[in-house]
Amino acid sequence: MSDAQLLSQLASERRHVLRTVDGLENDQMRRTIVPSGWTMTQLLNHLAFDDEMFWISAVLGGDDRAIAGLHNGWASGPMTGAEAVNIYKREIARSDEVLARIDLDAPPRWWPPASVFDAPPMSNGREVLFRVLAETSVHAGHLDIVRELIDGHQNLVVE
C-alpha cells in the first residue's frame, strides 16, 4: 500500500467515525449501551487522545504539547457529544499537520517510557500510521453497532 493510499484510508475511516455519530442527541452519545460500559463520547475521546494525539502528534511529531497533554482518553472528564466531536476533529487537524511535514520512512521522533507504553519502538512512521488506521477502523465498527442499537441506523457499504 502506498503512503497516499494509507493516508486516504485513514481519512476515510475518520469520516466513517464522524458520519456514524452525526445527528445523535447528547443523551444518545452519552448513553451506555454495551456491557463494558463505554459511551460514544468516551470512544471519541479515546480516538482523539489515545490515537490521534498520542500516536501521531506525540510519537510521530514529537510535539511537546501533545506529550505534556497525554492522558487516558477513556477517562476524559464528562462532556457533551458535540464537545467530544469537536475535540476529535481538532486532533485530526493537528495530526494532519504532522503527517504533512514528516517522512513516513523515518523513525518516530518520540517514544513513550515503558510506564506509558511497554513495547519496543516501532521502526518507522508508516508502522505507527498503520496502527492508527487499524484502531480507527475497529472503533468505527464499534460505533456502527452502538448506533444501530440506538436508532436502527446502519452504515451499509454494499446495498
Z-matrix of the N, CA and C atoms (Angstrom, degrees):
N
C 1 1.450
C 2 1.532 1 108.01
N 3 1.297 2 116.81 1 131.74
C 4 1.469 3 120.81 2 178.94
C 5 1.525 4 110.02 3 -74.82
N 6 1.322 5 115.95 4 163.80
C 7 1.461 6 120.47 5 177.27
C 8 1.523 7 110.81 6 -60.24
N 9 1.321 8 116.54 7 -41.62
C 10 1.469 9 120.22 8 179.52
C 11 1.530 10 110.92 9 -61.44
N 12 1.323 11 117.04 10 -40.78
C 13 1.467 12 120.34 11 178.43
C 14 1.531 13 111.01 12 -66.75
N 15 1.305 14 116.52 13 -40.65
C 16 1.458 15 121.32 14 178.99
C 17 1.534 16 110.62 15 -62.44
N 18 1.313 17 116.70 16 -46.49
C 19 1.467 18 121.30 17 178.62
C 20 1.528 19 111.40 18 -65.65
N 21 1.325 20 116.64 19 -39.04
C 22 1.465 21 120.95 20 178.02
C 23 1.531 22 111.39 21 -64.39
N 24 1.316 23 116.20 22 -41.37
C 25 1.464 24 119.96 23 179.06
C 26 1.525 25 111.16 24 -66.38
N 27 1.329 26 117.61 25 -39.72
C 28 1.460 27 120.59 26 176.18
C 29 1.525 28 110.35 27 -61.75
N 30 1.314 29 117.18 28 -45.29
C 31 1.468 30 120.78 29 178.55
C 32 1.529 31 110.56 30 -60.17
N 33 1.313 32 116.82 31 -40.31
C 34 1.462 33 121.36 32 178.94
C 35 1.531 34 111.10 33 -63.52
N 36 1.324 35 117.31 34 -43.35
C 37 1.468 36 120.37 35 -179.79
C 38 1.524 37 111.54 36 -68.74
N 39 1.332 38 117.54 37 -35.61
C 40 1.463 39 120.11 38 174.90
C 41 1.526 40 110.18 39 -62.23
N 42 1.342 41 116.78 40 -43.82
C 43 1.475 42 120.01 41 178.03
C 44 1.523 43 110.14 42 -62.31
N 45 1.328 44 116.78 43 -39.09
C 46 1.468 45 121.61 44 177.67
C 47 1.527 46 109.58 45 -57.23
N 48 1.323 47 117.35 46 -47.65
C 49 1.464 48 121.53 47 178.95
C 50 1.523 49 109.96 48 -57.51
N 51 1.318 50 117.10 49 -49.66
C 52 1.464 51 120.90 50 -177.12
C 53 1.526 52 111.99 51 -66.75
N 54 1.311 53 117.46 52 -37.49
C 55 1.471 54 121.38 53 176.45
C 56 1.526 55 110.79 54 -62.96
N 57 1.305 56 116.42 55 -38.82
C 58 1.461 57 120.75 56 -176.47
C 59 1.519 58 112.02 57 -65.30
N 60 1.313 59 118.32 58 -35.43
C 61 1.468 60 119.99 59 -178.86
C 62 1.530 61 112.45 60 -93.28
N 63 1.315 62 117.11 61 -7.10
C 64 1.461 63 121.19 62 -178.32
C 65 1.526 64 110.94 63 -61.51
N 66 1.322 65 115.80 64 133.20
C 67 1.455 66 121.11 65 175.47
C 68 1.516 67 115.10 66 87.30
N 69 1.317 68 117.70 67 -4.16
C 70 1.465 69 119.71 68 178.81
C 71 1.528 70 110.11 69 -80.11
N 72 1.317 71 115.69 70 147.14
C 73 1.459 72 122.01 71 175.98
C 74 1.531 73 108.94 72 -78.74
N 75 1.320 74 116.19 73 160.21
C 76 1.454 75 121.54 74 -179.25
C 77 1.532 76 111.95 75 -55.64
N 78 1.351 77 117.30 76 -44.25
C 79 1.467 78 118.70 77 -178.34
C 80 1.530 79 111.37 78 -65.08
N 81 1.318 80 117.80 79 -30.62
C 82 1.470 81 120.75 80 176.74
C 83 1.532 82 110.54 81 -70.47
N 84 1.312 83 116.86 82 -39.93
C 85 1.472 84 121.74 83 -179.77
C 86 1.527 85 111.39 84 -67.50
N 87 1.327 86 116.84 85 -26.61
C 88 1.465 87 121.19 86 -176.07
C 89 1.530 88 112.79 87 -102.36
N 90 1.320 89 116.88 88 3.26
C 91 1.462 90 121.22 89 -178.96
C 92 1.525 91 110.69 90 -80.75
N 93 1.314 92 115.17 91 138.37
C 94 1.456 93 121.18 92 174.48
C 95 1.526 94 107.72 93 -86.46
N 96 1.329 95 116.99 94 123.34
C 97 1.462 96 122.39 95 -177.55
C 98 1.528 97 111.08 96 -114.06
N 99 1.321 98 116.41 97 -38.25
C 100 1.466 99 120.62 98 -173.75
C 101 1.531 100 110.64 99 -95.05
N 102 1.328 101 116.80 100 153.39
C 103 1.471 102 120.23 101 -177.80
C 104 1.530 103 114.63 102 -57.26
N 105 1.325 104 118.38 103 -30.16
C 106 1.466 105 119.93 104 -179.30
C 107 1.529 106 112.08 105 -71.66
N 108 1.328 107 118.26 106 -15.28
C 109 1.453 108 121.70 107 169.85
C 110 1.512 109 118.56 108 94.07
N 111 1.335 110 118.97 109 3.67
C 112 1.460 111 118.16 110 179.88
C 113 1.530 112 111.27 111 -79.24
N 114 1.329 113 113.94 112 158.98
C 115 1.461 114 121.35 113 176.99
C 116 1.525 115 108.72 114 -115.98
N 117 1.312 116 115.85 115 168.10
C 118 1.471 117 119.20 116 178.20
C 119 1.528 118 111.00 117 -63.11
N 120 1.334 119 118.06 118 -37.38
C 121 1.465 120 119.18 119 178.17
C 122 1.531 121 110.19 120 -63.93
N 123 1.325 122 117.81 121 -40.19
C 124 1.464 123 120.06 122 177.90
C 125 1.525 124 111.28 123 -64.58
N 126 1.316 125 117.18 124 -40.93
C 127 1.464 126 119.23 125 179.90
C 128 1.526 127 110.88 126 -65.98
N 129 1.327 128 117.72 127 -38.92
C 130 1.470 129 120.15 128 176.39
C 131 1.524 130 110.58 129 -62.70
N 132 1.334 131 117.10 130 -39.51
C 133 1.463 132 120.22 131 177.40
C 134 1.522 133 111.20 132 -66.81
N 135 1.308 134 117.08 133 -36.90
C 136 1.466 135 120.25 134 175.47
C 137 1.527 136 109.68 135 -60.24
N 138 1.320 137 117.17 136 -47.44
C 139 1.459 138 120.39 137 178.89
C 140 1.530 139 111.35 138 -63.01
N 141 1.335 140 116.93 139 -41.15
C 142 1.462 141 120.93 140 -178.41
C 143 1.522 142 111.82 141 -66.62
N 144 1.341 143 116.29 142 -50.62
C 145 1.464 144 120.12 143 -171.65
C 146 1.531 145 113.54 144 -90.39
N 147 1.329 146 117.53 145 -40.80
C 148 1.465 147 120.37 146 -173.82
C 149 1.524 148 112.95 147 -89.32
N 150 1.314 149 117.57 148 -13.94
C 151 1.464 150 120.33 149 177.28
C 152 1.519 151 110.94 150 -115.19
N 153 1.317 152 117.56 151 -65.47
C 154 1.466 153 119.95 152 -177.03
C 155 1.532 154 111.72 153 -62.43
N 156 1.339 155 117.56 154 -55.84
C 157 1.469 156 120.16 155 -176.55
C 158 1.531 157 111.43 156 -68.71
N 159 1.333 158 116.76 157 -48.44
C 160 1.461 159 120.32 158 -176.04
C 161 1.521 160 111.20 159 -66.30
N 162 1.336 161 116.48 160 -61.35
C 163 1.470 162 119.78 161 -170.89
C 164 1.523 163 113.39 162 -73.28
N 165 1.325 164 116.57 163 -41.17
C 166 1.475 165 117.39 164 -174.54
C 167 1.526 166 111.53 165 -90.89
N 168 1.343 167 117.89 166 -57.68
C 169 1.468 168 118.51 167 -176.61
C 170 1.523 169 112.52 168 -67.69
N 171 1.347 170 117.45 169 -45.43
C 172 1.467 171 119.82 170 -176.77
C 173 1.524 172 111.76 171 -80.76
N 174 1.332 173 117.19 172 -59.15
C 175 1.463 174 120.15 173 -173.34
C 176 1.533 175 111.55 174 -69.26
N 177 1.322 176 117.50 175 -52.83
C 178 1.473 177 118.75 176 -178.23
C 179 1.524 178 112.65 177 -76.29
N 180 1.340 179 116.43 178 -40.15
C 181 1.464 180 119.83 179 -174.62
C 182 1.508 181 115.13 180 -90.04
N 183 1.350 182 116.28 181 -19.03
C 184 1.460 183 118.62 182 -175.76
C 185 1.511 184 112.29 183 63.56
N 186 1.312 185 118.37 184 25.98
C 187 1.461 186 125.23 185 -174.98
C 188 1.533 187 110.44 186 -70.82
N 189 1.326 188 116.50 187 118.32
C 190 1.470 189 121.29 188 -178.94
C 191 1.526 190 112.25 189 -60.54
N 192 1.337 191 117.88 190 -37.69
C 193 1.466 192 121.00 191 178.33
C 194 1.513 193 109.97 192 -60.81
N 195 1.321 194 116.60 193 -45.24
C 196 1.459 195 120.70 194 -178.91
C 197 1.527 196 110.79 195 -67.20
N 198 1.322 197 116.97 196 -43.19
C 199 1.466 198 120.74 197 -179.41
C 200 1.531 199 109.87 198 -61.38
N 201 1.321 200 116.73 199 -44.38
C 202 1.469 201 120.75 200 -179.89
C 203 1.524 202 111.78 201 -68.10
N 204 1.329 203 117.37 202 -29.24
C 205 1.461 204 121.25 203 -176.42
C 206 1.511 205 115.00 204 -92.61
N 207 1.325 206 117.58 205 5.97
C 208 1.462 207 119.60 206 -177.03
C 209 1.524 208 110.93 207 -64.06
N 210 1.311 209 114.88 208 135.06
C 211 1.468 210 122.17 209 175.43
C 212 1.520 211 107.87 210 -161.55
N 213 1.288 212 116.59 211 168.28
C 214 1.454 213 122.20 212 179.37
C 215 1.530 214 108.93 213 -70.60
N 216 1.316 215 117.00 214 110.00
C 217 1.461 216 121.07 215 -179.22
C 218 1.515 217 113.47 216 -60.00
N 219 1.312 218 116.61 217 -32.22
C 220 1.471 219 119.94 218 178.52
C 221 1.521 220 110.99 219 -63.11
N 222 1.326 221 117.19 220 -27.06
C 223 1.462 222 121.75 221 -175.79
C 224 1.529 223 112.33 222 -100.39
N 225 1.321 224 118.40 223 17.81
C 226 1.459 225 120.72 224 178.10
C 227 1.519 226 109.69 225 -60.53
N 228 1.318 227 115.16 226 152.08
C 229 1.467 228 120.28 227 -179.15
C 230 1.518 229 112.72 228 -62.69
N 231 1.327 230 116.13 229 162.77
C 232 1.473 231 120.45 230 179.45
C 233 1.527 232 110.97 231 -58.41
N 234 1.316 233 115.11 232 141.19
C 235 1.459 234 120.73 233 179.12
C 236 1.519 235 109.00 234 -158.12
N 237 1.299 236 115.30 235 168.76
C 238 1.462 237 119.56 236 177.45
C 239 1.523 238 109.34 237 -79.87
N 240 1.321 239 115.56 238 164.28
C 241 1.454 240 120.58 239 175.12
C 242 1.518 241 111.44 240 -60.21
N 243 1.336 242 116.58 241 -40.87
C 244 1.467 243 120.49 242 -179.80
C 245 1.523 244 111.15 243 -63.63
N 246 1.329 245 117.14 244 -39.01
C 247 1.467 246 120.21 245 177.49
C 248 1.532 247 110.39 246 -63.39
N 249 1.324 248 117.18 247 -42.78
C 250 1.467 249 120.81 248 179.58
C 251 1.526 250 110.66 249 -63.06
N 252 1.323 251 117.55 250 -41.36
C 253 1.466 252 121.12 251 177.94
C 254 1.529 253 109.68 252 -62.78
N 255 1.324 254 117.16 253 -44.38
C 256 1.470 255 120.40 254 -179.06
C 257 1.519 256 112.11 255 -65.17
N 258 1.326 257 117.55 256 -38.04
C 259 1.469 258 120.73 257 177.07
C 260 1.534 259 109.30 258 -64.41
N 261 1.321 260 116.98 259 -44.26
C 262 1.466 261 119.99 260 179.30
C 263 1.525 262 110.31 261 -61.58
N 264 1.318 263 118.14 262 -45.02
C 265 1.465 264 121.46 263 178.64
C 266 1.531 265 110.76 264 -62.19
N 267 1.319 266 117.18 265 -40.31
C 268 1.471 267 121.12 266 179.04
C 269 1.528 268 110.66 267 -61.96
N 270 1.331 269 116.63 268 -44.88
C 271 1.460 270 119.74 269 -179.24
C 272 1.532 271 111.89 270 -69.52
N 273 1.328 272 117.35 271 -33.39
C 274 1.469 273 120.24 272 173.72
C 275 1.533 274 109.79 273 -60.66
N 276 1.332 275 116.62 274 -45.91
C 277 1.468 276 120.55 275 -179.41
C 278 1.532 277 110.62 276 -61.41
N 279 1.326 278 116.77 277 -41.80
C 280 1.466 279 119.93 278 178.36
C 281 1.523 280 110.45 279 -66.00
N 282 1.327 281 116.02 280 -40.99
C 283 1.475 282 119.79 281 177.84
C 284 1.518 283 110.81 282 -61.20
N 285 1.317 284 116.13 283 -43.32
C 286 1.468 285 119.66 284 -179.68
C 287 1.529 286 111.42 285 -61.90
N 288 1.337 287 117.26 286 -35.11
C 289 1.467 288 120.30 287 176.18
C 290 1.532 289 110.32 288 -63.45
N 291 1.331 290 116.38 289 -42.73
C 292 1.466 291 120.66 290 178.20
C 293 1.520 292 109.87 291 -64.01
N 294 1.321 293 116.49 292 -48.30
C 295 1.466 294 120.78 293 -176.87
C 296 1.529 295 112.28 294 -62.65
N 297 1.334 296 117.35 295 -28.50
C 298 1.465 297 121.00 296 179.73
C 299 1.521 298 112.52 297 -72.39
N 300 1.344 299 116.80 298 -21.06
C 301 1.473 300 118.54 299 -174.62
C 302 1.520 301 114.49 300 -112.19
N 303 1.327 302 119.08 301 -5.49
C 304 1.465 303 118.97 302 -176.69
C 305 1.526 304 111.59 303 -101.58
N 306 1.302 305 114.17 304 162.69
C 307 1.456 306 122.69 305 174.77
C 308 1.523 307 106.90 306 -100.14
N 309 1.314 308 117.34 307 117.24
C 310 1.468 309 120.93 308 -177.68
C 311 1.527 310 112.48 309 -68.50
N 312 1.311 311 117.88 310 -12.30
C 313 1.470 312 120.95 311 174.71
C 314 1.532 313 111.91 312 -80.57
N 315 1.316 314 116.36 313 -18.59
C 316 1.468 315 121.15 314 -177.00
C 317 1.531 316 110.35 315 -79.00
N 318 1.327 317 116.23 316 154.45
C 319 1.469 318 119.35 317 176.02
C 320 1.530 319 110.04 318 -70.67
N 321 1.329 320 117.41 319 161.49
C 322 1.467 321 120.33 320 176.62
C 323 1.529 322 110.92 321 -55.31
N 324 1.317 323 116.28 322 147.16
C 325 1.469 324 120.82 323 -179.40
C 326 1.524 325 111.73 324 -80.69
N 327 1.329 326 117.43 325 -19.62
C 328 1.470 327 122.00 326 -179.92
C 329 1.516 328 107.40 327 -146.05
N 330 1.309 329 116.59 328 145.10
C 331 1.462 330 120.02 329 174.65
C 332 1.518 331 107.64 330 -131.39
N 333 1.328 332 117.46 331 133.54
C 334 1.463 333 120.76 332 -176.14
C 335 1.524 334 112.61 333 -68.97
N 336 1.328 335 116.09 334 152.47
C 337 1.458 336 119.20 335 175.21
C 338 1.530 337 110.09 336 -65.82
N 339 1.323 338 115.90 337 159.59
C 340 1.469 339 121.28 338 -177.94
C 341 1.523 340 111.93 339 -57.93
N 342 1.320 341 118.37 340 -27.81
C 343 1.463 342 120.61 341 178.68
C 344 1.527 343 112.13 342 -67.14
N 345 1.324 344 116.70 343 -20.06
C 346 1.469 345 121.87 344 178.83
C 347 1.526 346 110.73 345 -99.00
N 348 1.320 347 116.66 346 -45.15
C 349 1.464 348 121.65 347 -178.81
C 350 1.513 349 108.11 348 -149.05
N 351 1.310 350 115.51 349 102.87
C 352 1.463 351 120.81 350 -173.33
C 353 1.525 352 110.76 351 -91.11
N 354 1.323 353 114.64 352 81.10
C 355 1.465 354 121.38 353 177.67
C 356 1.522 355 107.60 354 -156.43
N 357 1.317 356 116.42 355 154.39
C 358 1.469 357 117.93 356 178.35
C 359 1.533 358 110.63 357 -65.61
N 360 1.309 359 117.04 358 149.74
C 361 1.469 360 120.36 359 179.79
C 362 1.526 361 112.32 360 -58.85
N 363 1.311 362 115.01 361 145.86
C 364 1.456 363 120.19 362 173.69
C 365 1.517 364 108.00 363 -75.23
N 366 1.315 365 116.42 364 154.55
C 367 1.456 366 119.82 365 -170.94
C 368 1.520 367 114.67 366 -80.36
N 369 1.330 368 117.51 367 -27.85
C 370 1.466 369 118.71 368 -177.90
C 371 1.527 370 111.15 369 -155.62
N 372 1.315 371 115.35 370 172.06
C 373 1.454 372 121.37 371 -178.53
C 374 1.511 373 113.88 372 -63.14
N 375 1.293 374 117.07 373 -32.76
C 376 1.468 375 121.70 374 179.89
C 377 1.534 376 110.35 375 -62.34
N 378 1.321 377 115.64 376 -42.40
C 379 1.465 378 120.76 377 179.12
C 380 1.538 379 110.50 378 -62.45
N 381 1.318 380 116.85 379 -42.56
C 382 1.464 381 121.87 380 177.66
C 383 1.521 382 109.78 381 -64.64
N 384 1.317 383 116.62 382 -45.76
C 385 1.462 384 121.13 383 -178.97
C 386 1.526 385 111.25 384 -61.90
N 387 1.313 386 116.84 385 -38.30
C 388 1.462 387 120.04 386 177.94
C 389 1.525 388 110.43 387 -63.42
N 390 1.319 389 117.57 388 -37.57
C 391 1.468 390 120.28 389 176.86
C 392 1.526 391 110.67 390 -61.77
N 393 1.332 392 116.98 391 -44.19
C 394 1.467 393 120.73 392 179.37
C 395 1.528 394 109.85 393 -63.22
N 396 1.320 395 117.25 394 -41.09
C 397 1.463 396 120.96 395 177.45
C 398 1.529 397 110.66 396 -60.44
N 399 1.320 398 116.96 397 -46.99
C 400 1.467 399 120.69 398 -179.82
C 401 1.527 400 110.75 399 -61.66
N 402 1.321 401 117.25 400 -45.98
C 403 1.471 402 121.20 401 179.13
C 404 1.530 403 110.93 402 -60.33
N 405 1.321 404 116.45 403 -47.07
C 406 1.462 405 120.87 404 -177.97
C 407 1.522 406 110.40 405 -63.22
N 408 1.319 407 117.34 406 -42.19
C 409 1.464 408 121.66 407 179.97
C 410 1.522 409 111.67 408 -63.60
N 411 1.323 410 116.10 409 -46.18
C 412 1.468 411 120.42 410 179.92
C 413 1.524 412 110.20 411 -60.69
N 414 1.332 413 116.24 412 -46.71
C 415 1.459 414 119.13 413 -177.83
C 416 1.525 415 112.72 414 -71.79
N 417 1.315 416 117.91 415 -26.44
C 418 1.474 417 119.61 416 172.67
C 419 1.525 418 109.15 417 -61.50
N 420 1.311 419 116.93 418 -40.19
C 421 1.462 420 120.97 419 176.86
C 422 1.519 421 112.28 420 -65.25
N 423 1.329 422 116.77 421 -40.13
C 424 1.461 423 119.88 422 176.22
C 425 1.528 424 110.09 423 -60.02
N 426 1.329 425 115.82 424 -44.98
C 427 1.466 426 119.64 425 179.45
C 428 1.525 427 111.43 426 -63.01
N 429 1.335 428 116.90 427 -37.91
C 430 1.474 429 120.03 428 176.76
C 431 1.524 430 111.19 429 -56.75
N 432 1.314 431 116.36 430 -46.06
C 433 1.466 432 120.64 431 -178.24
C 434 1.522 433 110.60 432 -64.20
N 435 1.328 434 117.46 433 -46.34
C 436 1.464 435 120.49 434 -179.43
C 437 1.525 436 110.27 435 -63.80
N 438 1.322 437 117.02 436 -42.31
C 439 1.469 438 120.23 437 178.82
C 440 1.523 439 110.19 438 -60.41
N 441 1.323 440 118.22 439 -43.49
C 442 1.462 441 120.64 440 179.22
C 443 1.527 442 110.76 441 -62.51
N 444 1.309 443 117.66 442 -38.28
C 445 1.463 444 120.74 443 178.27
C 446 1.526 445 111.96 444 -68.20
N 447 1.330 446 117.08 445 -31.14
C 448 1.467 447 121.15 446 -179.74
C 449 1.526 448 111.76 447 -72.87
N 450 1.337 449 116.16 448 -51.68
C 451 1.472 450 117.39 449 -172.37
C 452 1.530 451 114.74 450 -139.35
N 453 1.312 452 117.13 451 10.51
C 454 1.465 453 120.42 452 177.56
C 455 1.505 454 114.83 453 83.04
N 456 1.351 455 118.35 454 -5.27
C 457 1.467 456 121.25 455 -179.12
C 458 1.532 457 109.48 456 -63.15
N 459 1.334 458 116.11 457 134.69
C 460 1.456 459 121.10 458 178.02
C 461 1.524 460 110.47 459 -122.67
N 462 1.296 461 115.69 460 140.28
C 463 1.462 462 121.70 461 174.92
C 464 1.523 463 107.27 462 -93.23
N 465 1.310 464 115.70 463 89.88
C 466 1.463 465 120.51 464 -177.57
C 467 1.522 466 109.31 465 -89.79
N 468 1.329 467 115.19 466 124.75
C 469 1.460 468 119.23 467 178.94
C 470 1.521 469 111.38 468 -96.64
N 471 1.330 470 116.75 469 -19.37
C 472 1.451 471 122.19 470 176.49
C 473 1.527 472 107.05 471 -136.29
N 474 1.303 473 116.09 472 128.08
C 475 1.471 474 118.59 473 179.47
C 476 1.494 475 110.47 474 -110.03
